[in-house]
Amino acid sequence: MIAHLTGILRKKIPHSVIIDNNGIGYEVSVPLSTFYALPEKDEKVSLHIYTHVREDALMLFGFHTSLEKEIFMLLISVSGIGPRLATNILSGIGPVDLLDAMANGDAARMQSIPGVGRRIAERIALELKDKALKKRGDAEPLAAPSVTREDERVYNDALSALVNLGYPSKSAKGAVDRARARAKDAGLETLIKEALRIIA
């Protein structure tokens, strides 16, 4: 079971990275909160890992902080939430805000995340409130991402991020277009955050 992975970052796109460890490339799914904190391509990276084993696949999920992984583990303990949905939930709010929502039993806030229906939101609020209250004091700041000049790659990555979060491609494109108009030369994180504010 892989619990931690250190290596060279060979590729990074929203929700997925490839880490080279001694010549072996590991594909790792990541939430946006972790994506924002990644170093540049070909630099050293270290992630906390959750290994998900199925009959037909072995999947790795990576996290920049131990808090993100702990919240992820709480989420997948809830009936109806698998690793991919848990990753999307972390991407939709971010670890500190999500922890606050869980601790406050704020089902409405969680239901606003694409892919989270009323029943799932209510289960999270009910089953994880006490556990989240215990962990809330452990929240640690995430590293600030580097900002690169806006270009088509950044635009496409931002669009891909919104579609992967569950927004229709037409709505996602409109939101990213408006976000880019408002924040010219913005980096990927800024563009995604602005687009999420517009589309919400």
N, C-alpha and C positions, 0 to 999 in steps of 0.2 A: 504494500500500500504506500503510495507516494504522498507524503505530508508536506514537503517543502521542495522547491526547485530553484536552483541558481544556474544561470548560464548566460549566453549572449542572445540578445533580442534580435532575431532575424527578420521578423515581420510583425507589424501591428496594424490592425484595423479595429474599429469599434466592435466589441464583443469577442474578439479572438486574437491570439498572439501565437507566434512560434518561437520557442526558446531552444537554442542549440546547447546541449550539454554533452561534452565529449564526443561530438560528431553525430549525436542523435537529436533530431528535431522533434520536440514535444509540442503538439498543438493544445493550447489551453484556452478555454472560454473564460472571459472576464466581464465583470460589470463595468459600466461606464466610469464609476468612481475610481476603479483601478486603472482603467485605460488612461484617464486624465493624468495619473501620477507616473506613468511609464517613462523611462528614459528614451533617448533617441535610438533609432535603429543601429544595430551593431555595437551597442553599449551593454554593459553588464546589468542584469536584472535578477531580482530575487523575489519569489512569490510564495505565499502560503497556499497549499494545494489541498483540495478535496478530490479524492478519487472515487468516481461513480462507476460501479461495475454492473453491467447488464449481460444477459446471455449472448447478445450479438455485438457488444461494444464495451470498450473501456474509455471513459471520458474524464478529462481533467478540468477542474474549475479552479481558477487562481485569484488570489486576493492580495492587494498591496499591504493591508494591515490585518492583524489578528482579529480586530473588532469586526471587520467585514466578514471574515470567515465565521466568527461566532454567530453573527446575525444570520448568515446563510444557513448555518447548522440548525438554528432555531426555526427558521422558516420551513426547511424540509422535514422537520419533525411534525409539521401540521398536515393532517390528512388532505390530500388533493393538491399538495404543492411538491412538484419535482424540482430537480436542480436547475433546469432551464427557466422555469417560472420564478424560482427564487432569485436567479441572476437578473431577470428582467425587473423584479420588484426592487432590487438594490439599485438598478440603473434608473428606475423611474423616480426615486426620491433621493437616494444617497444614504449612507449608513447612519449618520448622526440624526438627520431628520426622521428617518425611518424608525430608529430606536425610540425617539421621542413620541412618534405616532403610536407605536406599539405600547409604550409605557402608559400613554394616556388613553389607551383603548379607542383610538380615533379610527373607527372603521370607515367613516366617510372619506378621510384623507387617503387611506390605502385603496379604497375602491376607485379612486380617480386614476390609478395606474392602469395602463392598458393590459388586459389579460386577467385582471383581478375583479371578479364579480362580487356581488353582495355577500354570498355565502362564504367565500374564501376570506373576504375582508373581516367578516364577523368572527370566523374561526380564529384568525390571527389575533384579533382584539381580545377574544375570550381566553384563548389558550396560552398566549405569550405575554400578556400584560405583566404578570408578577415577575417572570424571568427577565423581561426587558427593564423593569424598574431596578433590578439588581445590577444590571450591566450598564445602565445609563451613565454612571459616573466614570466608566472606563473609556469613554469616547476619546479618540486621539485625532489630531488634525491630519488631513491628507496633504501630501506634498503638492506644491503648486506646479502645474504643468508648464512646460516651456511654450511660448507663443510663437507660432510661425506665420508667415505672410499668407493671406487668403489666396487660394488658387483653386483650380478645378478639383484637385484631389481632395482638398479639405471640404469643398462643397459636396462632393459625392460621398465622402465618409459621413458627413453630417446627415445627409439624406438617408443613407443606409442605416444609420443609428436609429432614426425615427421610425423607419419601416420595420426594423427588427424589434422595436418596442411595441409594435402592434398598430401603428397609425396607418391609415390608407395612404398609398403612394401619392395620390393627388393632393391630399391635405398636407402631407409631409413636405412635398415639393413647394407648395404655396407658402408654408411656414418658413422653410429654409430660404426661399427667395426674399421674403419680407425681412427675415433676420439679417441676411447679407446686405440688404439695402440700408438697414438701420446701423449695422456695425461693419463698415467697410474695413478691409484688411484685418478682420478678426481671426483669431486662432480657432481651432476646432472646438475646444471646450466652450468658448464664448458663443460661437455660432449655434451649437447644440442647445445651450441653456436659453439663448434668446428665442430660438425656434420652439422650444418646449413651452416657454411663457406665452408665445403667440398662439400655439395650437391648443393649449389647455382650456 
